[in-house]
Amino acid sequence: MQAPLTAAMMLRSAGLRPTAIRLGVLDLLQAMPHAAVHDIAEGVERELGSVSRQAVYDALDQLHAAQLVRRIEPAGSPARYELRVGDNHHHVVCRRCASAVDVDCAVGDAPCLEPSNTHGFDLDEAEVTFWGLCPTCQELKEETG
């Protein structure tokens, strides 16, 4: 059995140098999937000391271009990033606290949904966001009435 790739190995295999900021971003996303840029920047800064917000944006752009992270943009929320890439999964997002959780594809292979008209596009992915209240917000709603 082959050992899992380390963050440094993933970066090198994508043609990227394993800089402290890139490694910090990958480590943080391992612990905090679906994190927004400000959360990522704060976490990386806690680990490394002073880090510019622009350096974090640049690292995320590079990691996204290398397909090492996925960017999601739920309506009304800032962009978020996650490590789960290439599998056409979807998300459940809480309307109150904006927490997000992965949901496997509805059915079958990508794209798992078929539109009524493709307009000539060769489809390879479907992005679906389910909305509702997470269990914590449901409890708060019941308590506050």
RATA-V598329 format. One record per helix or strand. SS is the DSSP state (H for helix, E for strand). FROM is the first residue (numbers start at 1). TO is the last residue. If there is no record, write none. Layout:
<<SS | FROM | TO> <SS | FROM | TO>>
This chain:
<<H | 7 | 13> <H | 20 | 31> <E | 35 | 36> <H | 37 | 48> <H | 53 | 65> <E | 70 | 72> <E | 80 | 82> <E | 90 | 94> <E | 100 | 103> <E | 129 | 132> <H | 135 | 144>>
